[in-house]
Structure formats: structure tokens, C-alpha cells
Amino acid sequence: MAGSEHLWPGRFHERLHISTRQYARLVRDWVTSIGLEPSAYDTHSMRRTKVAQIYRKTGNLRAVQLLLGHTKMDSTVRYLGVELEDALAIAEAVEIWS
């Protein structure tokens, strides 16, 4: 895909991409089709789940901040619900060799 192409183009020429409502409908239909309860999944929870997985696997808050488009790290920390225990666990996992 080129940088200007949309993953899900709109159905009408004046709209280059699908609306958030159309996207939500697609997610709901997909979740229903695989036998899950649609009220337990939405576009926002899926967005949050992805970045939470990235954070857990890498510990890289800056990468998550960039992916979310947050200007302040504090917003990213609150969004993910990062606790002091998380930060300490990451710090303990990193060894420094001289």
C-alpha cells in the first residue's frame, strides 16, 4: 500500500475511507461471526489491547506513545494503567554488564 491509501476505502468517491460507524459495524459483525459476544468487544478496546500487548512484550512506553499519538507520556501511562510494579519488573529484567 502507498502511504496515501486507506486500508478500508469508502464506498463513495467523496469519502476516502470508511466511517467510524462502518468500522464499528464491521468489528461487531466479525466478532459475532466467530461466536463471541459483541458487547464485550469494540473498536476502542481492540486498540487498547494491541498497544497493551506491545507494552507487555517490549516494555517500550515511548513506542506505545508514538503508536497512540499521545503528546504526553503521562497520558500513555494512564491509558495503559501502568503501575509502579510494572515499571519495577521491567527495570529488574534489564541487566547492565560492564
Sequence and secondary structure as in RCSB ss.txt:
>XXXX:A:sequence
MAGSEHLWPGRFHERLHISTRQYARLVRDWVTSIGLEPSAYDTHSMRRTKVAQIYRKTGNLRAVQLLLGHTKMDS
TVRYLGVELEDALAIAEAVEIWS
>XXXX:A:secstr
  TT  SS  SSTT SS  HHHHHHHHHHHHHHTT  GGG  HHHHHHHHHHHHHHHH  HHHHHHHHT S HHH
HHHHHT  HHHHHHHHHH     
